[in-house]
Amino acid sequence: MATVVRLCSLIEVKSVVRAVKDPADNQVLACAKDASADFIISGDRHLLNLEQYENIIILTPSSFLETHR
């Protein structure tokens, strides 16, 4: 966990996203967008069904590890 905390950055989320019905999922997308993330790693089926949001690829943890080791 210490490694994860050391690699994290705080960002101010300003975007409002309405890509899916679940407000919590939209918050994840807005955070990723404002952080200029390359990936969202998630087990959430609503996010995974998108496969990609703008230029952000959405993958399961196992799919990410299979393709990005």
N, C-alpha and C positions, 0 to 999 in steps of 0.2 A: 504494500500500500504506500509505503514511503516513496517508492520510485514513481508511482502514479502521481502523487501529490507534487513531487519535485518537477515533473514534466508538464503540469497543468498551468494554464493561464486563465486569469479572470477576464471576462469581457462584459461590456455593457450591451445588452440585447435591445436593439431599437426596432428591428423588423417585426412586422405583424404578418403571420402566415396563416392562410386558411386553405391548406392543400388537402386535409383530411377532416373527418367529422370530430375526432377526438381532440379537444383543446390542448391536452397535455402533449400529444404527438405534434401538434402545430408548434408548441413551444420548443420542442426538441429541434424541429426543422429551423425555426427562427434563430435559435442559438447556434446551430451548425452553420447557417448562412452568414450570420454576423461574425463568426469566428473564422470564416473562410476555410471551413473544414473540407477535406478531401473525401472523408468517409463518415458514415454513421454506422456504428456497430451495434446491432440490436437484435433482440428476439421478438420484438413487437410485430405482430403480423400486419397491422395497418401500415406501418412504416416499410416493412419488407415488401409489401405488395406494390409500393411505389417504384421500387428498384433503384430509382434515382430521383433526386429533387434538384432542379437546376443542374449544377455541375457536381453535386455531391452524390457519391455512390453509397447505397444502403445495402449492407450485408449482415448475415449472421456471423457470430464469432468464428464458427468453424469454417465458413466460406472465406472469411478474411484470412485466417491462418493458412488455409490451403493455397491461396493465391498470392500472399504477400510475405512469405518467409524469407 
